[in-house]
């Protein structure tokens, strides 16, 4: 099945699975814009602002860690639908909240639903894609994250003159995208690999015939079918070779998202700390930065299957480290060098942040694939939630350049971890990459 041609089904499934990352990028970025009108309307303190920024990230920690495991137990398809209903519900509740703590609670639950979608949608997609296209199409779903974030700044700009309650409209808008995505996802089949891992061979065969054609059989999936073959369990991801992979995923994912979420959530505040003022700078500058995340993803997707996952991530972390640390070394650095540094960071980050989706799906077997993606999601959000909560304080105490330098140090940790721990999984079957037959430290 890894050699099967790319079909219309694969393209449609990629588009439908992209809805979750789009909503994630949109919902996590819209809070930074909503705060412009929410802060004076609700008289928010610095602590409350930090909690509003971190609430969804803490929810993603819970949602990813819990519902990855649930998805491996009950199946991808059911969860593929349920989590979108939750996304729509809690977005609407955010918009009708009357107190800041209600908004924080709803944003937390929204994050739980977002966190659940990572292991659900990406494991389902990975288990259907041929190996030659897996890196590009899985990665494309996450590049859509940046498109969602850019859309948030555009919507925020359009609603900027809607008065003191504009924040209510902004926080409710993710529900629109959740309902649209839900309608598209209806009718998606269950993963044949997951069905086979649960011993439901006849159902798996029916899915294979429907998706790939009558000439294919379940044996073509390359999944172990012998009941005596040892199966991975939840504990497996914390033992032996899988423990090393779990650590790698947790470290590199965390190192990518700490500076990325801090920039997305507080882009207007960062630009203001540079000395940039006015709608054109705060909204327009934030939009430009978010677009560079998108632009950076294009060359990354084009080369990820050619040069490999490991080299691409090394290049990305190295560039991000340099552009975030260098401004801190320039005395009296001005607004425009800092702004350029942020745009270059966005390009560097965008070129490889989609590997957060690709790597964990390739490194673990079907029976714990969603669990592993969920664990990676959860660990990464510990750091990103902390950094988002502390970002307003970092700007206050360390200034703009100092805040960027902290992100550069985090990127350096990711660079070192990639050199030491990263295996190469490009152009290999899921069965091979999920066993010990991966090439550790290989450039592809």
C-alpha angles and dihedrals in degrees: 000000000000087000095049117122121258110262139189088260091061092049093048092047090051091052093046092047090051090066092079096053090044091055090044093055091042097046095044093048098042091067091066090056094041089055090067090072098021095059097062093035095055098026092236123200123220089257092053091048090052091049092049089054094046100040096084092044091054088048090052088054090056096040096048095044095047106033096045086065091043090051091055089051104044102023139261100266100060093048090043088069104031097057092057091056088054091048091055094045098051093043090058091046090054090057095052097043116125100195134048092239090055089054091048091051093048092046088052092053090045087055091051089057092046091049091051092055095060097067093032101053100031096048090049092050095044091053092058102040123097112241095246091062101030098096095047098043097041088046092048090062090059095045083061085065088070091047089054090051091050090049089054092059091047092051090045091054091049092052097041093107097048092103134243093324095056088108090066092058092045095051092048096050097084086072090069093057092043092056092046091050091046092056091051094049095055110111097025110145124239117260110273090210091055092047090051091049088056093049094252094134099159092052090047090051091052091052092048092051092047097047104033105022141262092285092069129082133194089256088067089068088074091223120143107263099176110105089214092060110108111252127211117248134192089272090055093075089063097048137076118323092356091057089058089051092047090052091048093050092046094049100044094042092050092047090053098047101042096073093029096057092041089056095044096046097045104025093126091049091048092050090048089052088055088058096256114139140174132055094281092058101036099042098025095044092049090050092050091051092049091049090055088059087057095044091050091056094060099069089038092058091046095055104029094094093040104049096022137242097278099055092045092053092047091053091047096050092044093054093043091051093051099047094046097047101039096068090056089059093056113087113232094001111191134230098264097052088050091049091049090049090055093050091049090048089051090052092048093046093045092053093068112009090100087071085079084077100036104047102052092044090054099043100057135057125251097261092060102020096108090042091055093048089049092050091050090049091049097048092047092054093057089067097037093049091050093048093047091050091049098041096091089050092047091054090048097049105028102028128226098300093045091051091053091048091057088056089050092055090051090051089052089056088053091050092053092046091051092052092050105035111020118114123196116244103165118135095003128120120258089244091056097043092048091056128055090276094102122111108243114214093002121143091215 
